[in-house]
């Protein structure tokens, strides 16, 4: 049986102590049960998608509607102001 070191925030230590007092279980027993619960919940939930997988599913259209490069910023601002005031 291996030994592991777990770093915990003070709030987590308080929760662990509160559970220990309520149940009478050891910290080791509480953590083992927690691991089993997480394992069970992961088995019933679909895995989370990565950012790349979400990006691949986005329909961002054909393009050509991007902001002009900085070298054209003066002209782009002029056009934006004209568009706004024509309405």
PDB file of N, CA, C and O in Angstrom:
ATOM      1  N   UNK A   1       0.852  -1.175   0.000  1.00  0.00           N
ATOM      2  CA  UNK A   1       0.000   0.000   0.000  1.00  0.00           C
ATOM      3  C   UNK A   1       0.895   1.235   0.000  1.00  0.00           C
ATOM      4  O   UNK A   1       1.818   1.343   0.808  1.00  0.00           O
ATOM      5  N   UNK A   2       0.618   2.154  -0.904  1.00  0.00           N
ATOM      6  CA  UNK A   2       1.432   3.354  -1.016  1.00  0.00           C
ATOM      7  C   UNK A   2       0.944   4.463  -0.102  1.00  0.00           C
ATOM      8  O   UNK A   2      -0.210   4.484   0.327  1.00  0.00           O
ATOM      9  N   UNK A   3       1.848   5.375   0.181  1.00  0.00           N
ATOM     10  CA  UNK A   3       1.493   6.535   0.986  1.00  0.00           C
ATOM     11  C   UNK A   3       1.559   7.766   0.100  1.00  0.00           C
ATOM     12  O   UNK A   3       2.512   7.935  -0.662  1.00  0.00           O
ATOM     13  N   UNK A   4       0.563   8.618   0.193  1.00  0.00           N
ATOM     14  CA  UNK A   4       0.503   9.840  -0.607  1.00  0.00           C
ATOM     15  C   UNK A   4       0.445  11.039   0.323  1.00  0.00           C
ATOM     16  O   UNK A   4      -0.094  10.960   1.427  1.00  0.00           O
ATOM     17  N   UNK A   5       0.999  12.134  -0.132  1.00  0.00           N
ATOM     18  CA  UNK A   5       0.902  13.397   0.589  1.00  0.00           C
ATOM     19  C   UNK A   5      -0.072  14.282  -0.167  1.00  0.00           C
ATOM     20  O   UNK A   5       0.035  14.437  -1.383  1.00  0.00           O
ATOM     21  N   UNK A   6      -1.020  14.862   0.553  1.00  0.00           N
ATOM     22  CA  UNK A   6      -2.029  15.700  -0.073  1.00  0.00           C
ATOM     23  C   UNK A   6      -1.927  17.098   0.524  1.00  0.00           C
ATOM     24  O   UNK A   6      -2.025  17.265   1.740  1.00  0.00           O
ATOM     25  N   UNK A   7      -1.734  18.090  -0.316  1.00  0.00           N
ATOM     26  CA  UNK A   7      -1.734  19.478   0.138  1.00  0.00           C
ATOM     27  C   UNK A   7      -3.155  19.989   0.101  1.00  0.00           C
ATOM     28  O   UNK A   7      -3.864  19.819  -0.891  1.00  0.00           O
ATOM     29  N   UNK A   8      -3.567  20.615   1.187  1.00  0.00           N
ATOM     30  CA  UNK A   8      -4.943  21.099   1.290  1.00  0.00           C
ATOM     31  C   UNK A   8      -4.956  22.550   1.727  1.00  0.00           C
ATOM     32  O   UNK A   8      -4.118  22.993   2.513  1.00  0.00           O
ATOM     33  N   UNK A   9      -5.919  23.269   1.204  1.00  0.00           N
ATOM     34  CA  UNK A   9      -6.170  24.633   1.647  1.00  0.00           C
ATOM     35  C   UNK A   9      -6.772  24.571   3.053  1.00  0.00           C
ATOM     36  O   UNK A   9      -7.350  23.552   3.431  1.00  0.00           O
ATOM     37  N   UNK A  10      -6.643  25.643   3.825  1.00  0.00           N
ATOM     38  CA  UNK A  10      -7.219  25.641   5.178  1.00  0.00           C
ATOM     39  C   UNK A  10      -8.720  25.335   5.201  1.00  0.00           C
ATOM     40  O   UNK A  10      -9.203  24.657   6.107  1.00  0.00           O
ATOM     41  N   UNK A  11      -9.460  25.840   4.197  1.00  0.00           N
ATOM     42  CA  UNK A  11     -10.903  25.561   4.154  1.00  0.00           C
ATOM     43  C   UNK A  11     -11.165  24.072   3.969  1.00  0.00           C
ATOM     44  O   UNK A  11     -12.084  23.519   4.573  1.00  0.00           O
ATOM     45  N   UNK A  12     -10.350  23.418   3.125  1.00  0.00           N
ATOM     46  CA  UNK A  12     -10.521  21.984   2.891  1.00  0.00           C
ATOM     47  C   UNK A  12     -10.186  21.181   4.139  1.00  0.00           C
ATOM     48  O   UNK A  12     -10.835  20.175   4.426  1.00  0.00           O
ATOM     49  N   UNK A  13      -9.175  21.621   4.882  1.00  0.00           N
ATOM     50  CA  UNK A  13      -8.832  20.942   6.131  1.00  0.00           C
ATOM     51  C   UNK A  13      -9.976  21.053   7.130  1.00  0.00           C
ATOM     52  O   UNK A  13     -10.252  20.106   7.867  1.00  0.00           O
ATOM     53  N   UNK A  14     -10.651  22.217   7.160  1.00  0.00           N
ATOM     54  CA  UNK A  14     -11.792  22.382   8.061  1.00  0.00           C
ATOM     55  C   UNK A  14     -12.925  21.442   7.670  1.00  0.00           C
ATOM     56  O   UNK A  14     -13.569  20.842   8.531  1.00  0.00           O
ATOM     57  N   UNK A  15     -13.164  21.317   6.368  1.00  0.00           N
ATOM     58  CA  UNK A  15     -14.220  20.403   5.899  1.00  0.00           C
ATOM     59  C   UNK A  15     -13.863  18.967   6.273  1.00  0.00           C
ATOM     60  O   UNK A  15     -14.719  18.222   6.749  1.00  0.00           O
ATOM     61  N   UNK A  16     -12.629  18.577   6.064  1.00  0.00           N
ATOM     62  CA  UNK A  16     -12.184  17.228   6.407  1.00  0.00           C
ATOM     63  C   UNK A  16     -12.366  16.964   7.900  1.00  0.00           C
ATOM     64  O   UNK A  16     -12.843  15.898   8.289  1.00  0.00           O
ATOM     65  N   UNK A  17     -11.993  17.917   8.725  1.00  0.00           N
ATOM     66  CA  UNK A  17     -12.143  17.758  10.177  1.00  0.00           C
ATOM     67  C   UNK A  17     -13.613  17.679  10.571  1.00  0.00           C
ATOM     68  O   UNK A  17     -13.982  16.900  11.451  1.00  0.00           O
ATOM     69  N   UNK A  18     -14.459  18.490   9.916  1.00  0.00           N
ATOM     70  CA  UNK A  18     -15.887  18.460  10.215  1.00  0.00           C
ATOM     71  C   UNK A  18     -16.490  17.095   9.858  1.00  0.00           C
ATOM     72  O   UNK A  18     -17.286  16.548  10.621  1.00  0.00           O
ATOM     73  N   UNK A  19     -16.114  16.557   8.716  1.00  0.00           N
ATOM     74  CA  UNK A  19     -16.610  15.230   8.310  1.00  0.00           C
ATOM     75  C   UNK A  19     -16.086  14.168   9.267  1.00  0.00           C
ATOM     76  O   UNK A  19     -16.817  13.254   9.648  1.00  0.00           O
ATOM     77  N   UNK A  20     -14.825  14.289   9.653  1.00  0.00           N
ATOM     78  CA  UNK A  20     -14.226  13.315  10.570  1.00  0.00           C
ATOM     79  C   UNK A  20     -14.971  13.295  11.903  1.00  0.00           C
ATOM     80  O   UNK A  20     -15.234  12.225  12.452  1.00  0.00           O
ATOM     81  N   UNK A  21     -15.315  14.490  12.431  1.00  0.00           N
ATOM     82  CA  UNK A  21     -16.038  14.555  13.707  1.00  0.00           C
ATOM     83  C   UNK A  21     -17.443  13.987  13.575  1.00  0.00           C
ATOM     84  O   UNK A  21     -17.919  13.300  14.479  1.00  0.00           O
ATOM     85  N   UNK A  22     -18.111  14.263  12.463  1.00  0.00           N
ATOM     86  CA  UNK A  22     -19.491  13.781  12.276  1.00  0.00           C
ATOM     87  C   UNK A  22     -19.563  12.269  12.119  1.00  0.00           C
ATOM     88  O   UNK A  22     -20.478  11.627  12.632  1.00  0.00           O
ATOM     89  N   UNK A  23     -18.583  11.700  11.400  1.00  0.00           N
ATOM     90  CA  UNK A  23     -18.673  10.286  11.058  1.00  0.00           C
ATOM     91  C   UNK A  23     -17.824   9.375  11.937  1.00  0.00           C
ATOM     92  O   UNK A  23     -18.142   8.198  12.107  1.00  0.00           O
ATOM     93  N   UNK A  24     -16.751   9.914  12.492  1.00  0.00           N
ATOM     94  CA  UNK A  24     -15.832   9.072  13.256  1.00  0.00           C
ATOM     95  C   UNK A  24     -14.835   8.336  12.366  1.00  0.00           C
ATOM     96  O   UNK A  24     -14.028   7.547  12.857  1.00  0.00           O
ATOM     97  N   UNK A  25     -14.889   8.594  11.056  1.00  0.00           N
ATOM     98  CA  UNK A  25     -13.957   7.958  10.128  1.00  0.00           C
ATOM     99  C   UNK A  25     -12.592   8.643  10.223  1.00  0.00           C
ATOM    100  O   UNK A  25     -12.477   9.774  10.695  1.00  0.00           O
ATOM    101  N   UNK A  26     -11.584   7.944   9.771  1.00  0.00           N
ATOM    102  CA  UNK A  26     -10.257   8.552   9.692  1.00  0.00           C
ATOM    103  C   UNK A  26     -10.185   9.416   8.432  1.00  0.00           C
ATOM    104  O   UNK A  26     -10.999   9.279   7.519  1.00  0.00           O
ATOM    105  N   UNK A  27      -9.200  10.301   8.403  1.00  0.00           N
ATOM    106  CA  UNK A  27      -9.008  11.139   7.216  1.00  0.00           C
ATOM    107  C   UNK A  27      -8.761  10.267   5.996  1.00  0.00           C
ATOM    108  O   UNK A  27      -9.238  10.573   4.903  1.00  0.00           O
ATOM    109  N   UNK A  28      -8.027   9.197   6.175  1.00  0.00           N
ATOM    110  CA  UNK A  28      -7.745   8.287   5.065  1.00  0.00           C
ATOM    111  C   UNK A  28      -9.031   7.670   4.518  1.00  0.00           C
ATOM    112  O   UNK A  28      -9.216   7.594   3.303  1.00  0.00           O
ATOM    113  N   UNK A  29      -9.922   7.228   5.413  1.00  0.00           N
ATOM    114  CA  UNK A  29     -11.194   6.643   4.971  1.00  0.00           C
ATOM    115  C   UNK A  29     -12.039   7.663   4.207  1.00  0.00           C
ATOM    116  O   UNK A  29     -12.658   7.334   3.195  1.00  0.00           O
ATOM    117  N   UNK A  30     -12.057   8.879   4.691  1.00  0.00           N
ATOM    118  CA  UNK A  30     -12.848   9.936   4.036  1.00  0.00           C
ATOM    119  C   UNK A  30     -12.313  10.199   2.633  1.00  0.00           C
ATOM    120  O   UNK A  30     -13.087  10.294   1.680  1.00  0.00           O
ATOM    121  N   UNK A  31     -10.992  10.317   2.503  1.00  0.00           N
ATOM    122  CA  UNK A  31     -10.402  10.579   1.192  1.00  0.00           C
ATOM    123  C   UNK A  31     -10.611   9.409   0.239  1.00  0.00           C
ATOM    124  O   UNK A  31     -10.856   9.622  -0.949  1.00  0.00           O
ATOM    125  N   UNK A  32     -10.521   8.182   0.735  1.00  0.00           N
ATOM    126  CA  UNK A  32     -10.768   7.016  -0.128  1.00  0.00           C
ATOM    127  C   UNK A  32     -12.197   7.016  -0.652  1.00  0.00           C
ATOM    128  O   UNK A  32     -12.436   6.751  -1.831  1.00  0.00           O
ATOM    129  N   UNK A  33     -13.152   7.317   0.238  1.00  0.00           N
ATOM    130  CA  UNK A  33     -14.548   7.362  -0.199  1.00  0.00           C
ATOM    131  C   UNK A  33     -14.764   8.482  -1.212  1.00  0.00           C
ATOM    132  O   UNK A  33     -15.520   8.327  -2.171  1.00  0.00           O
ATOM    133  N   UNK A  34     -14.102   9.595  -0.991  1.00  0.00           N
ATOM    134  CA  UNK A  34     -14.196  10.699  -1.942  1.00  0.00           C
ATOM    135  C   UNK A  34     -13.670  10.320  -3.309  1.00  0.00           C
ATOM    136  O   UNK A  34     -14.265  10.675  -4.326  1.00  0.00           O
ATOM    137  N   UNK A  35     -12.562   9.603  -3.343  1.00  0.00           N
ATOM    138  CA  UNK A  35     -12.000   9.142  -4.621  1.00  0.00           C
ATOM    139  C   UNK A  35     -12.979   8.226  -5.345  1.00  0.00           C
ATOM    140  O   UNK A  35     -13.158   8.338  -6.558  1.00  0.00           O
ATOM    141  N   UNK A  36     -13.606   7.328  -4.611  1.00  0.00           N
ATOM    142  CA  UNK A  36     -14.561   6.405  -5.226  1.00  0.00           C
ATOM    143  C   UNK A  36     -15.774   7.154  -5.780  1.00  0.00           C
ATOM    144  O   UNK A  36     -16.272   6.834  -6.859  1.00  0.00           O
ATOM    145  N   UNK A  37     -16.245   8.159  -5.024  1.00  0.00           N
ATOM    146  CA  UNK A  37     -17.388   8.942  -5.504  1.00  0.00           C
ATOM    147  C   UNK A  37     -17.047   9.709  -6.780  1.00  0.00           C
ATOM    148  O   UNK A  37     -17.860   9.768  -7.702  1.00  0.00           O
ATOM    149  N   UNK A  38     -15.866  10.287  -6.840  1.00  0.00           N
ATOM    150  CA  UNK A  38     -15.449  11.007  -8.048  1.00  0.00           C
ATOM    151  C   UNK A  38     -15.343  10.040  -9.215  1.00  0.00           C
ATOM    152  O   UNK A  38     -15.770  10.359 -10.325  1.00  0.00           O
ATOM    153  N   UNK A  39     -14.785   8.872  -8.979  1.00  0.00           N
ATOM    154  CA  UNK A  39     -14.649   7.867 -10.037  1.00  0.00           C
ATOM    155  C   UNK A  39     -16.018   7.454 -10.570  1.00  0.00           C
ATOM    156  O   UNK A  39     -16.198   7.336 -11.782  1.00  0.00           O
ATOM    157  N   UNK A  40     -16.974   7.234  -9.690  1.00  0.00           N
ATOM    158  CA  UNK A  40     -18.333   6.865 -10.108  1.00  0.00           C
ATOM    159  C   UNK A  40     -18.990   7.985 -10.914  1.00  0.00           C
ATOM    160  O   UNK A  40     -19.637   7.726 -11.929  1.00  0.00           O
ATOM    161  N   UNK A  41     -18.823   9.230 -10.460  1.00  0.00           N
ATOM    162  CA  UNK A  41     -19.469  10.333 -11.177  1.00  0.00           C
ATOM    163  C   UNK A  41     -18.846  10.542 -12.556  1.00  0.00           C
ATOM    164  O   UNK A  41     -19.544  10.905 -13.502  1.00  0.00           O
ATOM    165  N   UNK A  42     -17.549  10.316 -12.675  1.00  0.00           N
ATOM    166  CA  UNK A  42     -16.906  10.444 -13.986  1.00  0.00           C
ATOM    167  C   UNK A  42     -17.350   9.343 -14.941  1.00  0.00           C
ATOM    168  O   UNK A  42     -17.397   9.549 -16.154  1.00  0.00           O
ATOM    169  N   UNK A  43     -17.671   8.188 -14.401  1.00  0.00           N
ATOM    170  CA  UNK A  43     -18.118   7.071 -15.241  1.00  0.00           C
ATOM    171  C   UNK A  43     -19.500   7.339 -15.822  1.00  0.00           C
ATOM    172  O   UNK A  43     -19.831   6.818 -16.887  1.00  0.00           O
ATOM    173  N   UNK A  44     -20.316   8.149 -15.135  1.00  0.00           N
ATOM    174  CA  UNK A  44     -21.681   8.395 -15.608  1.00  0.00           C
ATOM    175  C   UNK A  44     -21.798   9.681 -16.420  1.00  0.00           C
ATOM    176  O   UNK A  44     -22.810   9.885 -17.092  1.00  0.00           O
ATOM    177  N   UNK A  45     -20.804  10.544 -16.378  1.00  0.00           N
ATOM    178  CA  UNK A  45     -20.847  11.810 -17.117  1.00  0.00           C
ATOM    179  C   UNK A  45     -19.994  11.702 -18.372  1.00  0.00           C
ATOM    180  O   UNK A  45     -18.960  11.033 -18.369  1.00  0.00           O
ATOM    181  N   UNK A  46     -20.425  12.363 -19.451  1.00  0.00           N
ATOM    182  CA  UNK A  46     -19.556  12.389 -20.630  1.00  0.00           C
ATOM    183  C   UNK A  46     -18.300  13.209 -20.320  1.00  0.00           C
ATOM    184  O   UNK A  46     -18.366  14.164 -19.545  1.00  0.00           O
ATOM    185  N   UNK A  47     -17.170  12.853 -20.908  1.00  0.00           N
ATOM    186  CA  UNK A  47     -15.947  13.611 -20.646  1.00  0.00           C
ATOM    187  C   UNK A  47     -16.064  15.040 -21.161  1.00  0.00           C
ATOM    188  O   UNK A  47     -16.728  15.286 -22.169  1.00  0.00           O
ATOM    189  N   UNK A  48     -15.434  15.965 -20.487  1.00  0.00           N
ATOM    190  CA  UNK A  48     -15.456  17.370 -20.902  1.00  0.00           C
ATOM    191  C   UNK A  48     -14.617  17.534 -22.159  1.00  0.00           C
ATOM    192  O   UNK A  48     -13.584  16.888 -22.336  1.00  0.00           O
ATOM    193  N   UNK A  49     -15.094  18.419 -23.027  1.00  0.00           N
ATOM    194  CA  UNK A  49     -14.376  18.679 -24.268  1.00  0.00           C
ATOM    195  C   UNK A  49     -13.239  19.654 -24.020  1.00  0.00           C
ATOM    196  O   UNK A  49     -13.313  20.510 -23.138  1.00  0.00           O
ATOM    197  N   UNK A  50     -12.201  19.512 -24.802  1.00  0.00           N
ATOM    198  CA  UNK A  50     -11.095  20.452 -24.732  1.00  0.00           C
ATOM    199  C   UNK A  50     -11.483  21.722 -25.494  1.00  0.00           C
ATOM    200  O   UNK A  50     -12.434  21.723 -26.275  1.00  0.00           O
ATOM    201  N   UNK A  51     -10.741  22.788 -25.257  1.00  0.00           N
ATOM    202  CA  UNK A  51     -11.003  24.049 -25.960  1.00  0.00           C
ATOM    203  C   UNK A  51     -10.896  23.848 -27.473  1.00  0.00           C
ATOM    204  O   UNK A  51     -11.679  24.421 -28.231  1.00  0.00           O
ATOM    205  N   UNK A  52      -9.944  23.048 -27.908  1.00  0.00           N
ATOM    206  CA  UNK A  52      -9.768  22.803 -29.337  1.00  0.00           C
ATOM    207  C   UNK A  52     -10.981  22.083 -29.925  1.00  0.00           C
ATOM    208  O   UNK A  52     -11.409  22.413 -31.031  1.00  0.00           O
ATOM    209  N   UNK A  53     -11.542  21.110 -29.212  1.00  0.00           N
ATOM    210  CA  UNK A  53     -12.715  20.394 -29.707  1.00  0.00           C
ATOM    211  C   UNK A  53     -13.920  21.327 -29.832  1.00  0.00           C
ATOM    212  O   UNK A  53     -14.686  21.230 -30.791  1.00  0.00           O
ATOM    213  N   UNK A  54     -14.085  22.228 -28.867  1.00  0.00           N
ATOM    214  CA  UNK A  54     -15.177  23.196 -28.936  1.00  0.00           C
ATOM    215  C   UNK A  54     -14.963  24.134 -30.114  1.00  0.00           C
ATOM    216  O   UNK A  54     -15.906  24.417 -30.853  1.00  0.00           O
ATOM    217  N   UNK A  55     -13.749  24.617 -30.301  1.00  0.00           N
ATOM    218  CA  UNK A  55     -13.436  25.520 -31.418  1.00  0.00           C
ATOM    219  C   UNK A  55     -13.744  24.856 -32.758  1.00  0.00           C
ATOM    220  O   UNK A  55     -14.289  25.499 -33.655  1.00  0.00           O
ATOM    221  N   UNK A  56     -13.403  23.590 -32.902  1.00  0.00           N
ATOM    222  CA  UNK A  56     -13.647  22.884 -34.163  1.00  0.00           C
ATOM    223  C   UNK A  56     -15.137  22.782 -34.480  1.00  0.00           C
ATOM    224  O   UNK A  56     -15.511  22.700 -35.650  1.00  0.00           O
ATOM    225  N   UNK A  57     -15.988  22.783 -33.465  1.00  0.00           N
ATOM    226  CA  UNK A  57     -17.424  22.677 -33.682  1.00  0.00           C
ATOM    227  C   UNK A  57     -18.083  24.020 -34.008  1.00  0.00           C
ATOM    228  O   UNK A  57     -19.223  24.046 -34.471  1.00  0.00           O
ATOM    229  N   UNK A  58     -17.394  25.117 -33.776  1.00  0.00           N
ATOM    230  CA  UNK A  58     -17.974  26.433 -34.029  1.00  0.00           C
ATOM    231  C   UNK A  58     -18.113  26.679 -35.524  1.00  0.00           C
ATOM    232  O   UNK A  58     -17.230  26.338 -36.311  1.00  0.00           O
ATOM    233  N   UNK A  59     -19.231  27.273 -35.897  1.00  0.00           N
ATOM    234  CA  UNK A  59     -19.444  27.644 -37.286  1.00  0.00           C
ATOM    235  C   UNK A  59     -19.190  29.139 -37.379  1.00  0.00           C
ATOM    236  O   UNK A  59     -20.084  29.944 -37.115  1.00  0.00           O
ATOM    237  N   UNK A  60     -17.984  29.507 -37.750  1.00  0.00           N
ATOM    238  CA  UNK A  60     -17.632  30.925 -37.758  1.00  0.00           C
ATOM    239  C   UNK A  60     -17.782  31.562 -39.128  1.00  0.00           C
ATOM    240  O   UNK A  60     -17.395  32.714 -39.323  1.00  0.00           O
ATOM    241  N   UNK A  61     -18.338  30.830 -40.070  1.00  0.00           N
ATOM    242  CA  UNK A  61     -18.629  31.405 -41.374  1.00  0.00           C
ATOM    243  C   UNK A  61     -17.415  31.470 -42.295  1.00  0.00           C
ATOM    244  O   UNK A  61     -16.332  30.999 -41.948  1.00  0.00           O
ATOM    245  N   UNK A  62     -17.611  32.058 -43.470  1.00  0.00           N
ATOM    246  CA  UNK A  62     -16.562  32.056 -44.483  1.00  0.00           C
ATOM    247  C   UNK A  62     -15.421  33.037 -44.221  1.00  0.00           C
ATOM    248  O   UNK A  62     -14.346  32.886 -44.801  1.00  0.00           O
ATOM    249  N   UNK A  63     -15.621  34.014 -43.380  1.00  0.00           N
ATOM    250  CA  UNK A  63     -14.546  34.975 -43.118  1.00  0.00           C
ATOM    251  C   UNK A  63     -14.733  36.258 -43.896  1.00  0.00           C
ATOM    252  O   UNK A  63     -15.845  36.578 -44.314  1.00  0.00           O
ATOM    253  N   UNK A  64     -13.665  36.989 -44.092  1.00  0.00           N
ATOM    254  CA  UNK A  64     -13.665  38.274 -44.788  1.00  0.00           C
ATOM    255  C   UNK A  64     -14.477  39.348 -44.079  1.00  0.00           C
ATOM    256  O   UNK A  64     -14.773  40.387 -44.670  1.00  0.00           O
ATOM    257  N   UNK A  65     -14.838  39.117 -42.838  1.00  0.00           N
ATOM    258  CA  UNK A  65     -15.532  40.149 -42.086  1.00  0.00           C
ATOM    259  C   UNK A  65     -14.683  40.589 -40.897  1.00  0.00           C
ATOM    260  O   UNK A  65     -15.192  41.077 -39.888  1.00  0.00           O
ATOM    261  N   UNK A  66     -13.399  40.405 -41.046  1.00  0.00           N
ATOM    262  CA  UNK A  66     -12.503  40.760 -39.957  1.00  0.00           C
ATOM    263  C   UNK A  66     -12.187  42.252 -39.967  1.00  0.00           C
ATOM    264  O   UNK A  66     -12.448  42.953 -40.945  1.00  0.00           O
ATOM    265  N   UNK A  67     -11.636  42.706 -38.891  1.00  0.00           N
ATOM    266  CA  UNK A  67     -11.227  44.102 -38.755  1.00  0.00           C
ATOM    267  C   UNK A  67      -9.994  44.317 -39.623  1.00  0.00           C
ATOM    268  O   UNK A  67      -9.116  43.454 -39.666  1.00  0.00           O
ATOM    269  N   UNK A  68      -9.912  45.437 -40.308  1.00  0.00           N
ATOM    270  CA  UNK A  68      -8.746  45.673 -41.159  1.00  0.00           C
ATOM    271  C   UNK A  68      -7.457  45.773 -40.328  1.00  0.00           C
ATOM    272  O   UNK A  68      -7.513  46.043 -39.128  1.00  0.00           O
ATOM    273  N   UNK A  69      -6.317  45.559 -40.955  1.00  0.00           N
ATOM    274  CA  UNK A  69      -5.050  45.652 -40.232  1.00  0.00           C
ATOM    275  C   UNK A  69      -4.806  47.065 -39.713  1.00  0.00           C
ATOM    276  O   UNK A  69      -5.428  48.018 -40.182  1.00  0.00           O
ATOM    277  N   UNK A  70      -3.914  47.199 -38.758  1.00  0.00           N
ATOM    278  CA  UNK A  70      -3.643  48.481 -38.110  1.00  0.00           C
ATOM    279  C   UNK A  70      -3.180  49.540 -39.105  1.00  0.00           C
ATOM    280  O   UNK A  70      -3.412  50.730 -38.892  1.00  0.00           O
ATOM    281  N   UNK A  71      -2.538  49.126 -40.176  1.00  0.00           N
ATOM    282  CA  UNK A  71      -2.063  50.100 -41.152  1.00  0.00           C
ATOM    283  C   UNK A  71      -3.221  50.829 -41.842  1.00  0.00           C
ATOM    284  O   UNK A  71      -3.022  51.899 -42.416  1.00  0.00           O
ATOM    285  N   UNK A  72      -4.415  50.264 -41.789  1.00  0.00           N
ATOM    286  CA  UNK A  72      -5.588  50.894 -42.380  1.00  0.00           C
ATOM    287  C   UNK A  72      -6.534  51.450 -41.313  1.00  0.00           C
ATOM    288  O   UNK A  72      -7.693  51.734 -41.614  1.00  0.00           O
ATOM    289  N   UNK A  73      -6.068  51.609 -40.093  1.00  0.00           N
ATOM    290  CA  UNK A  73      -6.958  51.986 -38.994  1.00  0.00           C
ATOM    291  C   UNK A  73      -7.596  53.352 -39.197  1.00  0.00           C
ATOM    292  O   UNK A  73      -8.770  53.531 -38.872  1.00  0.00           O
ATOM    293  N   UNK A  74      -6.858  54.317 -39.725  1.00  0.00           N
ATOM    294  CA  UNK A  74      -7.427  55.646 -39.921  1.00  0.00           C
ATOM    295  C   UNK A  74      -8.612  55.577 -40.892  1.00  0.00           C
ATOM    296  O   UNK A  74      -9.659  56.173 -40.641  1.00  0.00           O
ATOM    297  N   UNK A  75      -8.445  54.858 -41.985  1.00  0.00           N
ATOM    298  CA  UNK A  75      -9.521  54.716 -42.970  1.00  0.00           C
ATOM    299  C   UNK A  75     -10.686  53.915 -42.377  1.00  0.00           C
ATOM    300  O   UNK A  75     -11.848  54.233 -42.627  1.00  0.00           O
ATOM    301  N   UNK A  76     -10.380  52.893 -41.602  1.00  0.00           N
ATOM    302  CA  UNK A  76     -11.430  52.067 -40.999  1.00  0.00           C
ATOM    303  C   UNK A  76     -12.256  52.881 -40.008  1.00  0.00           C
ATOM    304  O   UNK A  76     -13.476  52.723 -39.954  1.00  0.00           O
ATOM    305  N   UNK A  77     -11.628  53.735 -39.236  1.00  0.00           N
ATOM    306  CA  UNK A  77     -12.346  54.588 -38.295  1.00  0.00           C
ATOM    307  C   UNK A  77     -13.241  55.559 -39.056  1.00  0.00           C
ATOM    308  O   UNK A  77     -14.390  55.781 -38.674  1.00  0.00           O
ATOM    309  N   UNK A  78     -12.720  56.130 -40.119  1.00  0.00           N
ATOM    310  CA  UNK A  78     -13.508  57.066 -40.922  1.00  0.00           C
ATOM    311  C   UNK A  78     -14.763  56.377 -41.457  1.00  0.00           C
ATOM    312  O   UNK A  78     -15.854  56.944 -41.401  1.00  0.00           O
ATOM    313  N   UNK A  79     -14.612  55.160 -41.974  1.00  0.00           N
ATOM    314  CA  UNK A  79     -15.769  54.424 -42.504  1.00  0.00           C
ATOM    315  C   UNK A  79     -16.770  54.082 -41.402  1.00  0.00           C
ATOM    316  O   UNK A  79     -17.980  54.173 -41.608  1.00  0.00           O
ATOM    317  N   UNK A  80     -16.264  53.690 -40.233  1.00  0.00           N
ATOM    318  CA  UNK A  80     -17.151  53.348 -39.120  1.00  0.00           C
ATOM    319  C   UNK A  80     -17.968  54.548 -38.687  1.00  0.00           C
ATOM    320  O   UNK A  80     -19.159  54.417 -38.402  1.00  0.00           O
ATOM    321  N   UNK A  81     -17.346  55.715 -38.634  1.00  0.00           N
ATOM    322  CA  UNK A  81     -18.068  56.928 -38.245  1.00  0.00           C
ATOM    323  C   UNK A  81     -19.113  57.273 -39.291  1.00  0.00           C
ATOM    324  O   UNK A  81     -20.235  57.638 -38.941  1.00  0.00           O
ATOM    325  N   UNK A  82     -18.771  57.164 -40.563  1.00  0.00           N
ATOM    326  CA  UNK A  82     -19.738  57.443 -41.626  1.00  0.00           C
ATOM    327  C   UNK A  82     -20.923  56.477 -41.556  1.00  0.00           C
ATOM    328  O   UNK A  82     -22.070  56.900 -41.703  1.00  0.00           O
ATOM    329  N   UNK A  83     -20.662  55.190 -41.335  1.00  0.00           N
ATOM    330  CA  UNK A  83     -21.739  54.207 -41.233  1.00  0.00           C
ATOM    331  C   UNK A  83     -22.668  54.554 -40.074  1.00  0.00           C
ATOM    332  O   UNK A  83     -23.888  54.466 -40.209  1.00  0.00           O
ATOM    333  N   UNK A  84     -22.103  54.945 -38.949  1.00  0.00           N
ATOM    334  CA  UNK A  84     -22.892  55.242 -37.770  1.00  0.00           C
ATOM    335  C   UNK A  84     -23.792  56.451 -37.999  1.00  0.00           C
ATOM    336  O   UNK A  84     -24.951  56.445 -37.584  1.00  0.00           O
ATOM    337  N   UNK A  85     -23.290  57.454 -38.633  1.00  0.00           N
ATOM    338  CA  UNK A  85     -24.038  58.692 -38.795  1.00  0.00           C
ATOM    339  C   UNK A  85     -25.001  58.662 -39.979  1.00  0.00           C
ATOM    340  O   UNK A  85     -25.857  59.541 -40.083  1.00  0.00           O
ATOM    341  N   UNK A  86     -24.892  57.705 -40.849  1.00  0.00           N
ATOM    342  CA  UNK A  86     -25.831  57.563 -41.969  1.00  0.00           C
ATOM    343  C   UNK A  86     -27.152  56.960 -41.523  1.00  0.00           C
ATOM    344  O   UNK A  86     -28.155  57.087 -42.226  1.00  0.00           O
ATOM    345  N   UNK A  87     -27.172  56.321 -40.392  1.00  0.00           N
ATOM    346  CA  UNK A  87     -28.380  55.625 -39.920  1.00  0.00           C
ATOM    347  C   UNK A  87     -29.453  56.562 -39.502  1.00  0.00           C
ATOM    348  O   UNK A  87     -30.525  56.125 -39.084  1.00  0.00           O
TER     349      UNK A  87
END
